[in-house]
Amino acid sequence: MDDTPWTRPARLDAILADAAAQGFEMSCEDRTGALLATLAASKPGGHMAEVGTGVGAGAAWLLHGMTATARLTSVEMDPERQMVAIQYLGEDPRVKFSSSTADTWLDTYRGPLLDLVYVDCRPGKFRRMGELLDLMAPGGIYIVDDLMPQATWPDDHQPRVNTFLEQLPEVPNFLSTPMRWASGLVVGVRI
């Protein structure tokens, strides 16, 4: 079976070209993105969050699958990286970009319960996961990637991933599936 996505977001190539020009190598890959779009489509009118915008590849995929009434908040601490996302996606009324750390966003979020969260940074994945899950509606989908070894990982990162994966079965009110696919994913649901 060929698992290449059938469609791609219209602005994705331009986003990835700017990422390459900046030397940013951590963009959401196509297979992960196609899954994000599919899962976003399963939440019509839903409230979604992306924690770790990067340059906006993940946000482009989420928007690709979202309905016209769905909303996305995308959080990034590096304004230069996030400016790429804003340049290509900022006119879409469904998305709001938050320039802050994930920790600050977790401390201050007061919006509706979230129906889908894509976590692409350490807070919400390797720490403070429980706090993030508390912001999610029952049935809300939780997605993380980059769980298989990457060339860009610092030497101390593999133990963090191992601990995260070992602790997942014990997380209360949460059911998840680890996937040896794309960059290594976990897809979970808040129950």
Contacts in CASP RR format, 6 or more apart in sequence:
PFRMAT RR
TARGET T0000
AUTHOR 0000-0000-0000
METHOD contacts of the structure
MODEL  1
MDDTPWTRPARLDAILADAAAQGFEMSCEDRTGALLATLAASKPGGHMAE
VGTGVGAGAAWLLHGMTATARLTSVEMDPERQMVAIQYLGEDPRVKFSSS
TADTWLDTYRGPLLDLVYVDCRPGKFRRMGELLDLMAPGGIYIVDDLMPQ
ATWPDDHQPRVNTFLEQLPEVPNFLSTPMRWASGLVVGVRI
3 31 0 8 1.000
4 30 0 8 1.000
4 31 0 8 1.000
5 30 0 8 1.000
5 31 0 8 1.000
5 33 0 8 1.000
5 34 0 8 1.000
6 34 0 8 1.000
7 64 0 8 1.000
8 30 0 8 1.000
8 64 0 8 1.000
9 37 0 8 1.000
9 60 0 8 1.000
9 61 0 8 1.000
9 63 0 8 1.000
9 64 0 8 1.000
11 60 0 8 1.000
11 88 0 8 1.000
11 89 0 8 1.000
12 57 0 8 1.000
12 60 0 8 1.000
12 61 0 8 1.000
14 88 0 8 1.000
15 27 0 8 1.000
15 55 0 8 1.000
15 56 0 8 1.000
15 57 0 8 1.000
15 60 0 8 1.000
15 84 0 8 1.000
15 85 0 8 1.000
15 88 0 8 1.000
15 89 0 8 1.000
16 27 0 8 1.000
16 55 0 8 1.000
16 57 0 8 1.000
18 55 0 8 1.000
18 84 0 8 1.000
18 87 0 8 1.000
18 88 0 8 1.000
19 25 0 8 1.000
19 27 0 8 1.000
19 55 0 8 1.000
19 57 0 8 1.000
19 84 0 8 1.000
22 55 0 8 1.000
22 80 0 8 1.000
22 81 0 8 1.000
22 84 0 8 1.000
24 54 0 8 1.000
24 55 0 8 1.000
24 81 0 8 1.000
25 152 0 8 1.000
26 54 0 8 1.000
26 120 0 8 1.000
26 146 0 8 1.000
26 152 0 8 1.000
27 54 0 8 1.000
27 55 0 8 1.000
27 56 0 8 1.000
27 57 0 8 1.000
27 58 0 8 1.000
28 36 0 8 1.000
28 56 0 8 1.000
28 57 0 8 1.000
28 58 0 8 1.000
28 61 0 8 1.000
28 120 0 8 1.000
28 145 0 8 1.000
29 145 0 8 1.000
29 182 0 8 1.000
29 183 0 8 1.000
31 181 0 8 1.000
31 182 0 8 1.000
32 58 0 8 1.000
32 61 0 8 1.000
32 145 0 8 1.000
32 182 0 8 1.000
32 183 0 8 1.000
32 185 0 8 1.000
33 57 0 8 1.000
33 58 0 8 1.000
33 61 0 8 1.000
34 61 0 8 1.000
35 143 0 8 1.000
35 182 0 8 1.000
35 185 0 8 1.000
35 187 0 8 1.000
36 58 0 8 1.000
36 61 0 8 1.000
36 62 0 8 1.000
36 65 0 8 1.000
36 118 0 8 1.000
36 143 0 8 1.000
37 61 0 8 1.000
37 62 0 8 1.000
37 64 0 8 1.000
37 65 0 8 1.000
38 65 0 8 1.000
39 116 0 8 1.000
39 141 0 8 1.000
39 143 0 8 1.000
39 187 0 8 1.000
40 48 0 8 1.000
40 61 0 8 1.000
40 62 0 8 1.000
40 63 0 8 1.000
40 64 0 8 1.000
40 65 0 8 1.000
40 66 0 8 1.000
40 70 0 8 1.000
40 116 0 8 1.000
41 65 0 8 1.000
41 66 0 8 1.000
41 67 0 8 1.000
42 141 0 8 1.000
43 66 0 8 1.000
43 70 0 8 1.000
43 115 0 8 1.000
43 116 0 8 1.000
43 140 0 8 1.000
43 141 0 8 1.000
44 67 0 8 1.000
44 69 0 8 1.000
44 70 0 8 1.000
45 66 0 8 1.000
45 67 0 8 1.000
45 69 0 8 1.000
45 70 0 8 1.000
45 71 0 8 1.000
45 115 0 8 1.000
46 66 0 8 1.000
46 67 0 8 1.000
46 69 0 8 1.000
46 70 0 8 1.000
46 71 0 8 1.000
46 115 0 8 1.000
46 116 0 8 1.000
47 70 0 8 1.000
47 71 0 8 1.000
47 73 0 8 1.000
47 111 0 8 1.000
47 112 0 8 1.000
47 113 0 8 1.000
47 114 0 8 1.000
47 115 0 8 1.000
48 62 0 8 1.000
48 66 0 8 1.000
48 70 0 8 1.000
48 71 0 8 1.000
48 72 0 8 1.000
48 73 0 8 1.000
48 114 0 8 1.000
48 115 0 8 1.000
48 116 0 8 1.000
48 117 0 8 1.000
48 118 0 8 1.000
49 72 0 8 1.000
49 73 0 8 1.000
49 74 0 8 1.000
49 75 0 8 1.000
49 109 0 8 1.000
49 114 0 8 1.000
49 116 0 8 1.000
49 117 0 8 1.000
49 118 0 8 1.000
49 135 0 8 1.000
50 58 0 8 1.000
50 59 0 8 1.000
50 62 0 8 1.000
50 72 0 8 1.000
50 73 0 8 1.000
50 74 0 8 1.000
50 75 0 8 1.000
50 117 0 8 1.000
50 118 0 8 1.000
50 120 0 8 1.000
51 75 0 8 1.000
51 102 0 8 1.000
51 105 0 8 1.000
51 117 0 8 1.000
51 118 0 8 1.000
51 119 0 8 1.000
51 120 0 8 1.000
51 121 0 8 1.000
51 123 0 8 1.000
51 124 0 8 1.000
51 132 0 8 1.000
52 74 0 8 1.000
52 75 0 8 1.000
52 76 0 8 1.000
52 77 0 8 1.000
52 102 0 8 1.000
52 119 0 8 1.000
52 120 0 8 1.000
52 121 0 8 1.000
53 59 0 8 1.000
53 74 0 8 1.000
53 75 0 8 1.000
53 76 0 8 1.000
53 81 0 8 1.000
53 82 0 8 1.000
53 85 0 8 1.000
53 97 0 8 1.000
54 76 0 8 1.000
54 78 0 8 1.000
54 81 0 8 1.000
54 82 0 8 1.000
54 84 0 8 1.000
54 85 0 8 1.000
54 120 0 8 1.000
55 81 0 8 1.000
55 82 0 8 1.000
55 84 0 8 1.000
55 85 0 8 1.000
56 74 0 8 1.000
56 82 0 8 1.000
56 84 0 8 1.000
56 85 0 8 1.000
56 88 0 8 1.000
56 89 0 8 1.000
58 118 0 8 1.000
58 120 0 8 1.000
59 72 0 8 1.000
59 74 0 8 1.000
59 85 0 8 1.000
59 89 0 8 1.000
59 95 0 8 1.000
60 85 0 8 1.000
60 88 0 8 1.000
60 89 0 8 1.000
62 72 0 8 1.000
62 116 0 8 1.000
62 118 0 8 1.000
63 72 0 8 1.000
63 89 0 8 1.000
63 92 0 8 1.000
63 94 0 8 1.000
63 95 0 8 1.000
66 72 0 8 1.000
66 94 0 8 1.000
68 94 0 8 1.000
70 94 0 8 1.000
71 94 0 8 1.000
71 95 0 8 1.000
71 96 0 8 1.000
72 94 0 8 1.000
72 95 0 8 1.000
72 96 0 8 1.000
73 95 0 8 1.000
73 96 0 8 1.000
73 97 0 8 1.000
73 98 0 8 1.000
74 82 0 8 1.000
74 85 0 8 1.000
74 95 0 8 1.000
74 96 0 8 1.000
74 97 0 8 1.000
74 98 0 8 1.000
75 97 0 8 1.000
75 98 0 8 1.000
75 100 0 8 1.000
75 102 0 8 1.000
75 105 0 8 1.000
76 82 0 8 1.000
76 85 0 8 1.000
76 97 0 8 1.000
76 98 0 8 1.000
76 99 0 8 1.000
77 99 0 8 1.000
77 100 0 8 1.000
77 101 0 8 1.000
77 102 0 8 1.000
79 99 0 8 1.000
82 97 0 8 1.000
82 99 0 8 1.000
85 97 0 8 1.000
86 97 0 8 1.000
89 95 0 8 1.000
90 97 0 8 1.000
98 105 0 8 1.000
100 108 0 8 1.000
101 123 0 8 1.000
102 121 0 8 1.000
102 122 0 8 1.000
102 123 0 8 1.000
102 124 0 8 1.000
102 128 0 8 1.000
103 123 0 8 1.000
103 128 0 8 1.000
106 123 0 8 1.000
106 124 0 8 1.000
106 128 0 8 1.000
106 131 0 8 1.000
106 132 0 8 1.000
106 135 0 8 1.000
109 135 0 8 1.000
113 135 0 8 1.000
113 136 0 8 1.000
113 137 0 8 1.000
114 135 0 8 1.000
114 136 0 8 1.000
114 137 0 8 1.000
114 140 0 8 1.000
115 136 0 8 1.000
115 137 0 8 1.000
115 139 0 8 1.000
115 140 0 8 1.000
115 141 0 8 1.000
116 140 0 8 1.000
116 141 0 8 1.000
116 142 0 8 1.000
116 143 0 8 1.000
117 132 0 8 1.000
117 135 0 8 1.000
117 136 0 8 1.000
117 140 0 8 1.000
117 141 0 8 1.000
117 142 0 8 1.000
117 143 0 8 1.000
118 143 0 8 1.000
118 144 0 8 1.000
119 125 0 8 1.000
119 132 0 8 1.000
119 142 0 8 1.000
119 143 0 8 1.000
119 144 0 8 1.000
120 144 0 8 1.000
120 145 0 8 1.000
120 146 0 8 1.000
122 160 0 8 1.000
123 132 0 8 1.000
124 130 0 8 1.000
124 131 0 8 1.000
124 132 0 8 1.000
125 144 0 8 1.000
125 164 0 8 1.000
126 160 0 8 1.000
126 161 0 8 1.000
126 163 0 8 1.000
126 164 0 8 1.000
129 171 0 8 1.000
130 171 0 8 1.000
132 142 0 8 1.000
133 142 0 8 1.000
133 171 0 8 1.000
133 173 0 8 1.000
133 174 0 8 1.000
133 190 0 8 1.000
136 142 0 8 1.000
136 190 0 8 1.000
137 190 0 8 1.000
138 190 0 8 1.000
138 191 0 8 1.000
139 189 0 8 1.000
139 190 0 8 1.000
139 191 0 8 1.000
140 189 0 8 1.000
140 190 0 8 1.000
141 187 0 8 1.000
141 188 0 8 1.000
141 189 0 8 1.000
142 174 0 8 1.000
142 176 0 8 1.000
142 186 0 8 1.000
142 187 0 8 1.000
142 188 0 8 1.000
142 189 0 8 1.000
142 190 0 8 1.000
143 185 0 8 1.000
143 186 0 8 1.000
143 187 0 8 1.000
143 188 0 8 1.000
144 185 0 8 1.000
144 186 0 8 1.000
145 182 0 8 1.000
145 183 0 8 1.000
145 184 0 8 1.000
145 185 0 8 1.000
146 183 0 8 1.000
146 184 0 8 1.000
147 161 0 8 1.000
147 164 0 8 1.000
147 165 0 8 1.000
147 178 0 8 1.000
147 183 0 8 1.000
147 184 0 8 1.000
147 185 0 8 1.000
147 186 0 8 1.000
148 180 0 8 1.000
148 183 0 8 1.000
148 184 0 8 1.000
149 158 0 8 1.000
150 183 0 8 1.000
165 178 0 8 1.000
165 186 0 8 1.000
168 174 0 8 1.000
168 176 0 8 1.000
168 178 0 8 1.000
168 186 0 8 1.000
173 190 0 8 1.000
173 191 0 8 1.000
174 188 0 8 1.000
174 189 0 8 1.000
174 190 0 8 1.000
174 191 0 8 1.000
175 188 0 8 1.000
175 189 0 8 1.000
175 191 0 8 1.000
176 186 0 8 1.000
176 187 0 8 1.000
176 188 0 8 1.000
176 189 0 8 1.000
177 186 0 8 1.000
177 187 0 8 1.000
177 188 0 8 1.000
178 184 0 8 1.000
178 185 0 8 1.000
178 186 0 8 1.000
179 185 0 8 1.000
179 186 0 8 1.000
179 187 0 8 1.000
END
